[in-house]
Amino acid sequence: MNLPTKRKEMMNRLLKGQVVKTVLAMIQEGTSITMDQVAARCGVSKGTLYNYFKNKKDLLNYVHEAVITPIKKGSSKIFKKNIPPMEKIYAFVGNVFDFQREYPLYFKFIQSQRSAADAVTERMDVVIIPLVNVCREGMRQGQFMDADPYVMAAMIFGSVVGPFESLTYRDEPLQDLEKLKQEIVRFLDKCILKEQERSS
C-alpha cells in the first residue's frame, strides 16, 4: 500500500471516529442530530460527510455499529469464559451497567431510530441466544431451575435492560446505579438458581 493510500485510510478512520464521538456527545446533550450539525461539529463540510455516509440513517447505523461492536465482543468473551454459568450472568449484568454508565442516553435514543425488527434481530443474535446457552449449561449442571431456556434468557435480558428503559419515566431520578445492579443480581439469583445454590 502506497503512502497516499495509507494517509487517506488514516484520514477516513479519523473522520469516522470523530463522527462517532460527535454523535454520542450530541445524544448526551439532547441536541438534534442532523447532517449539517454533525458536519459543523466535526469541522468538515456537509458534502464531505456525504462522501462517507449516504444519509442520516446510514450515519446513525455506522455510529450504532461502532458502539455495539465492543458490547458484542465483551458479551461474547463473557459467554465463552470457562466460569460457572451464574458468574457469566453476573458478568453480563456488569457489562450492561458499564455501558449504561458510559452512554446513559444511548439506548433510549437508538430505540427511537431503529425498527423493531432490527432491534429484535440484534437482541437475539447478541444476547438472547448466548444467554439460552448459558441457561442450558446451568440446568445441565443442576444449578439453575428447570425451565424453558428461551423464556429464562428473555427474562434475564428484560430484568437487566428493562430498568434502564424505565429511567426516563421515574418520578425521581435514579441516584445509585450500584444499588440497582445489586437488586437485579438478587432478583436473578431468586429467579434462576435452585434454592440450594442461592447465596442468601
N, C-alpha and C positions, 0 to 999 in steps of 0.2 A: 504494500500500500504506500503510495507516494505522500509526501508531506502536505500538499494542498488537500488531499482527500482526508488525511488524518485530522487536519485542522478543521475542516468542515464538519466531520463527525463529532469532534470535541465541541464545536460551537452548537451543533444540534442538541447534544446532551445537556450542555449548559443552559440553553434556552428552555428546553423542555423541563429541566429541573427547576428553573426559575418559575415557569408556568405553574408547576405543581405547588411550589411554596406560596406563590401569589394567590392561587385559588383557595388553598387551605386557609390562608390569612383572611381572605375575603369572607369565607364561610364563618370563621370565628367572629369577625366583626359584624356579621349580618348584612354585609354590603351586597347589593345586587350584582350578579355576575353576568357581564356582557363581554363580547369580544373586544369592544372599544376599551372598556375598563381594564381588562386583563392586559391588553397590548400596552396601554399607557403605563400601567404599574410595572410592567416588565421592561419598559424603556425601548419598545420597538413599535414599528408601525402596525396598523391593523392588517395591512397587506402581508407583512412578514408573518404574522400569526397565521393567516390563511394559507401560507406556504406549508405550514406544518399540520394544520387542522382544518378539515372541510367546513366545519361549523361548530357552534357551541356544544352541541351534543357530542361530537367527535372529541372535542377538547375535554369535556367532563368525563367521557369514557376513558380517556388517557389518564386523567388525574385519578379516577377510581382504580384503574389497574395499578397505577404507581403506589396507591395507598394500600390496596388489598393484597398485593403480592407479598409483602413482608408478613402480613397476617396469615396468608395461606402457608407460607414457608414455616412460620412459627408453629402454627397448628399442626402441620404435617410432621414436624420434628417432634412435637409433644406426643402425638398419637403413635409414632413409631418407636418411642423410647422403650427400653426394657425395664419398665417400672410397673408396679401394681395398677390395675385399671382405675381405682379411685384416685390414685395420685395423678393419673393422666387427666381426670376430670378436674381436679384441683388446679392443675397447671393450665388447663384450658380456661378456667374461670379467671386465673391470674392474667392470662394473655388478653382476654376481653377487657378486663379492668385497666390494664396498662394502656391499651389502645384508647379507652374512654378518657383516661387522664390526659393523654397527648392530644387527642382530637375530640373534645367533648361534644361538638355540634355536628360532626361529620355525618354520622349515620342518619340523623334527622334530615339533614339537607339532601343526602343522596336518595333517600326514600322518596322524596318529592320529585326526583329527576328520572328515576328508572321505572320500567314497567314491572308490574307484579310478577310476571312470568320470568323476567331476568333475575329478579331478586330471589325467587323460589329456586330456580335452577342453580344459582350460585350458592345459596344456603345448603342445598342438598349435596352438591359436589364438595364444598369446602368444609362443612361442619357435620351435617346430619349423617351422611354415610360413614365417615370416620368414627363418629360417636356410636353409631349402630355396632360397629366392630368392637369398640371398647366395651359396650354393654354386653355383647355376646361373650367376650373374654371374661368379664366379671361374673356372668352367670355360669360359665363353664367352670370357673374356679370356685364357685359356691359362695362368692362374696356378695353378689347382687341378688335382689329379689328376682324370682322368675316372672318375666313379663315379656310382652312383645318388644323386641329391641328397638323397633322403629318408633313405637309410642314413647318408650323411655328416652330415646335420643331426642325426639321432638320436645319432650317435657324438659329435659336438661337445657336444651337451647332456649326454650321460652323462659325458663327460670333465670337464666343468666342474662339474656339480652332484653327480655321484657321490661325489667325495672328501668333500663335506660330509656326505653321508648316512652315510659310514663313520666320521665323527669320534667318535661315541659308542661304537664298538666297538674303538677303538685301545687297545693296551696302555699307551701313553704319550700324554698329551695333545699335540696339535699346538701348537707354540710359535710357529711362523713362517709366518703366512699369506702373506706376500710371497714367500717361498721356494716355497711350494706353488703360488702363482699363476704364477711363472716356470717351474716344472716343467710345469705344464699347458700353458702357451704353447709351450714347447719341444716337447712331445708333439704338440700340434696342428699345429705347423709341419711336423713329420716325417710326420704322417698325411694332411695336406691338400694342402700345397704340392708342386708339381712340384719335382724336385731342383734345377733351375737357379734356382728362385725362393727357395730357403731361404737365410736369412742366415748360418747356421753349420752 
